[in-house]
Amino acid sequence: MPPTYRNPVYDAYFADPFVLAVDGGYVAIGTGAAMGDRVFQVLTSPDLITWTPHGGALDRVSPELGSDYWAPEVAERDGRWYMYYSVGHGDVGHHLRVAVADQATGPYRDQGVNLTPDEPFAIDPHPFRDDDGTWYLFYARDVLAGDRVGTMLAVDVLDDMTRLRGATQTVLEPSADWQLYLRGRRMYGQDYDWHTLEGPFVRKHNGRYFCFYSGGSWQNDGYGVAYAGADHPLGPWSEPPETPRLLSTVPGKVIGPGHNSVVTTPAGADVIVYHAWDPELTARRMCIDPLRWSAEGPSVEGPSTEPRSL
């Protein structure tokens, strides 16, 4: 019988959950409170349902770079583990960095590299390896041009695991009202109706690339998950008509589900992992639900709150 779960699968605060399969189970790394001298809490699980905390993943970098550490993701290459993350001061000055460890759970050591020195603000890095061995780094960055100014998605090639090529391309710009972050937001010395796309995560399925992303404001019930498709990681990327959301608020039960990753079980089933606020907005907690594929693209049976099987 498939295992039964009920969301949230981890009841403590655990935002921006990135989950990867490792020998014998799964590792999750997410945004949260600091644990001593380290940031980014690490969890392990044998089944995606029962999770055990293992402390912090990353030794802090210089305080001058920032006090806020956001949205880590991890990739393995040649037996070493590379963690991509952002650090900055609140909503200001975030840049992408990379740290290295000998195992998925860490501890990770920052490599002293600012991957995005020319960006005013960059967050939510997502490393993706294509079938030909090429690595890409998807992320979110601020752009002050276009019909909907704000944070949007970009991609560059990783020439090695600690160096971007420097040929960033836009993946997706805001295109819908639900992606509004805040009207009249004061940014870069001006007031904007600020829109936000963030948290990219790419999965290749049946020869086509799908970029999951979160849109809107992470602080309220407008936040949700949608996707775009492409025939190559560098695009062009396009969204389905009407930009249907895969995850959105269920009033009174689940608020602002978003910032997802996708992991495949040993049985070959895809599971979407995401965070969501409890109804009282006290914490963002980790949730999971089955991710299904059809000729039209991905769909999610959720967000769920009742007991169900994977």
C-alpha positions in Angstrom: 0.0 0.0 0.0 1.3 3.5 -0.7 2.1 5.6 2.3 -0.5 7.9 3.8 0.3 11.5 4.8 -1.5 14.6 5.9 -0.2 18.2 5.4 1.8 19.8 6.7 4.4 17.0 6.7 6.7 19.1 8.9 4.8 21.1 11.5 7.6 23.7 12.4 8.5 26.7 10.3 10.2 25.6 7.1 9.9 27.9 4.1 11.2 27.5 0.5 11.6 23.7 0.9 14.1 22.1 -1.5 14.0 18.3 -1.4 16.3 15.8 -3.2 16.4 12.1 -3.2 19.6 10.5 -1.7 20.6 6.9 -1.0 18.1 5.6 1.5 15.8 8.5 1.6 15.4 12.3 1.2 17.1 15.5 2.3 15.3 18.8 2.7 16.9 22.2 3.0 14.9 25.4 3.6 14.8 28.9 4.8 14.2 29.4 8.5 15.6 30.5 11.8 19.4 30.3 12.3 20.8 27.3 14.3 23.8 28.6 16.2 26.5 29.7 13.8 24.7 28.1 10.8 21.7 28.9 8.6 19.3 26.8 6.5 17.8 24.0 8.4 18.4 20.4 7.2 15.9 17.6 7.5 16.0 14.0 6.5 13.3 11.5 5.8 12.9 7.9 4.6 9.5 8.5 2.9 8.8 12.2 2.4 6.4 12.1 5.3 8.4 11.7 8.6 11.1 14.3 8.9 14.0 14.6 11.4 15.9 17.8 11.9 19.8 17.9 11.6 20.7 21.5 12.5 22.0 24.1 10.1 23.6 23.6 6.6 25.8 26.6 6.0 28.4 28.5 8.0 27.6 32.2 7.8 29.5 34.6 5.5 30.6 38.1 6.4 27.9 40.2 8.1 28.6 43.0 5.6 27.0 40.8 2.9 23.8 40.6 4.8 21.9 39.0 7.6 19.0 37.4 5.6 19.7 34.0 4.0 17.1 32.8 1.5 16.0 29.8 -0.5 18.9 27.3 -0.8 19.0 24.6 -3.5 21.6 21.8 -3.8 23.1 20.0 -6.8 25.6 17.1 -6.9 28.5 16.9 -9.3 31.5 14.5 -9.2 30.8 13.5 -5.6 30.6 17.1 -4.2 27.5 19.0 -3.3 27.0 22.6 -4.3 24.5 24.8 -2.5 23.2 27.9 -4.2 21.5 30.6 -2.1 21.1 34.3 -1.7 22.1 36.6 1.1 21.3 40.3 1.7 19.7 42.8 4.0 15.9 42.2 4.1 14.6 43.1 0.6 17.8 44.9 -0.3 21.0 43.9 -1.9 20.5 40.2 -2.3 23.1 38.4 -4.5 23.6 34.7 -5.3 26.4 32.7 -3.9 27.6 29.1 -3.8 28.9 26.9 -1.1 30.3 23.3 -1.2 30.1 20.2 1.0 31.2 16.6 0.9 27.7 15.3 1.6 24.1 16.6 0.9 23.4 17.4 4.6 26.5 19.6 4.8 28.2 21.5 6.5 28.6 23.8 3.5 31.4 26.3 3.0 30.9 29.4 1.0 33.3 29.7 -1.9 33.8 33.5 -1.8 32.0 34.1 -5.1 29.3 36.6 -5.9 27.5 34.9 -8.9 25.4 38.0 -9.7 27.6 41.1 -9.2 25.8 43.1 -11.9 22.2 42.4 -10.6 20.6 44.9 -8.2 18.7 42.1 -6.5 18.9 38.3 -7.2 17.3 35.5 -5.2 16.0 31.9 -5.5 18.7 30.2 -7.4 17.8 26.8 -9.0 20.6 24.7 -10.6 19.4 22.4 -13.5 21.4 19.8 -15.4 20.3 19.0 -18.9 20.6 15.6 -20.5 23.7 16.7 -22.4 25.5 17.6 -19.1 25.1 21.4 -19.4 24.3 23.1 -16.2 22.0 26.1 -15.9 21.2 28.4 -13.0 17.6 29.8 -13.0 16.9 32.6 -10.6 14.7 35.7 -9.9 15.9 39.2 -10.4 14.5 42.8 -10.3 13.8 44.4 -13.7 12.5 48.0 -13.9 11.1 47.8 -17.5 8.1 46.2 -19.2 4.4 46.3 -18.8 4.6 44.9 -15.2 7.7 46.1 -13.4 9.1 43.9 -10.7 10.9 40.6 -9.9 11.0 38.1 -12.8 12.7 35.0 -13.9 16.1 34.6 -15.6 18.6 31.9 -16.6 22.3 31.7 -17.3 24.7 28.9 -18.1 27.0 27.6 -15.4 30.3 27.2 -17.1 31.5 25.5 -13.9 29.7 25.0 -10.7 31.0 28.3 -9.2 30.9 30.5 -12.3 28.1 31.8 -14.5 28.8 32.6 -18.2 27.5 36.1 -17.9 24.9 35.9 -20.7 21.7 36.1 -18.7 18.4 35.7 -20.5 14.9 36.4 -19.4 12.8 33.3 -18.8 9.4 34.9 -17.9 8.0 38.3 -17.1 4.8 38.9 -15.0 1.7 38.6 -17.1 -1.3 38.4 -14.8 -3.0 40.4 -12.1 -2.6 37.6 -9.5 1.2 38.2 -9.7 0.9 41.6 -8.1 3.1 41.9 -5.1 2.1 45.4 -3.9 0.7 48.6 -5.5 2.7 51.7 -5.0 5.7 49.9 -3.7 8.7 52.2 -3.2 11.6 50.6 -5.0 14.8 52.1 -6.4 13.6 55.7 -5.6 10.3 55.4 -7.4 6.8 54.0 -6.7 5.7 51.0 -8.8 2.8 48.6 -8.9 5.3 45.8 -8.2 4.7 42.3 -9.6 6.7 39.2 -8.6 7.7 35.9 -10.1 10.1 33.9 -8.0 11.1 30.4 -6.9 11.9 28.8 -10.3 12.2 25.0 -10.5 12.7 23.2 -13.8 11.7 19.6 -14.7 12.1 18.0 -18.1 9.2 15.7 -19.1 8.7 13.9 -22.4 11.3 16.1 -24.2 9.9 19.4 -23.0 11.0 21.7 -20.2 8.6 23.0 -17.5 9.5 25.9 -15.3 7.4 26.0 -12.1 7.3 29.3 -10.4 5.6 31.2 -7.6 3.9 34.6 -8.1 2.4 37.4 -6.1 3.3 38.2 -2.5 4.5 35.5 -0.2 2.9 37.3 2.7 -0.7 36.8 1.7 -3.4 34.6 0.1 -2.7 35.8 -3.5 0.5 33.7 -3.6 0.5 30.6 -5.8 2.3 28.3 -8.2 2.1 28.2 -12.0 4.3 27.1 -14.8 5.7 27.8 -18.3 7.0 25.5 -21.0 9.9 25.5 -23.5 11.8 23.3 -25.9 15.2 24.4 -24.5 16.4 25.6 -21.1 17.2 29.0 -22.6 13.7 29.3 -24.1 11.7 30.8 -25.5 9.4 30.1 -22.6 5.6 30.4 -22.8 2.7 30.0 -20.5 -0.6 28.2 -21.1 -3.6 30.4 -21.9 -5.0 32.2 -18.9 -1.9 31.2 -16.8 -3.7 28.5 -14.8 -2.3 28.0 -11.3 -1.2 24.6 -10.0 -1.5 25.7 -6.4 -3.5 28.5 -4.8 -5.1 29.4 -1.5 -7.9 27.3 -0.1 -9.7 29.8 2.2 -9.7 28.8 5.9 -7.3 25.9 5.3 -4.2 26.7 3.2 -2.9 30.2 2.7 -0.4 31.2 0.0 1.1 27.9 -1.2 4.3 28.3 -3.1 8.0 28.1 -3.7 8.0 24.5 -4.7 10.5 21.8 -5.6 9.8 18.5 -7.3 11.2 15.1 -6.3 10.7 11.6 -7.8 10.0 8.6 -5.6 11.7 5.2 -6.1 8.4 4.1 -7.8 8.8 6.8 -10.4 6.0 9.1 -9.1 6.6 12.9 -9.0 5.8 14.8 -5.8 5.6 18.5 -5.5 7.0 20.0 -2.3 6.0 23.5 -1.2 5.3 25.7 1.7 2.0 27.2 2.9 0.8 29.4 5.7 -1.5 28.0 8.3 -4.8 29.8 8.5 -3.6 32.0 11.3 -0.5 33.1 9.3 1.9 32.0 12.1 4.3 29.9 10.0 5.1 28.6 6.6 5.2 24.9 6.8 6.3 22.1 4.4 3.6 20.3 2.4 3.6 17.7 -0.3 1.1 16.5 -3.0 1.2 14.2 -6.1 2.2 15.9 -9.3 0.5 14.4 -12.4 1.4 14.7 -16.0 -0.8 14.7 -19.1 -0.5 15.8 -22.7 -1.6 19.3 -21.6 1.2 19.5 -18.9 1.5 19.1 -15.1 -1.3 19.2 -12.6 -1.4 19.0 -8.8 -3.9 17.2 -6.6 -3.8 19.9 -4.0 -3.1 21.8 -1.9 -4.6 19.0 0.4 -5.3 19.1 4.1 -7.0 15.7 4.6 -5.2 12.3 4.9 -4.3 10.8 1.5 -1.9 8.5 -0.2 1.1 9.5 -2.3 
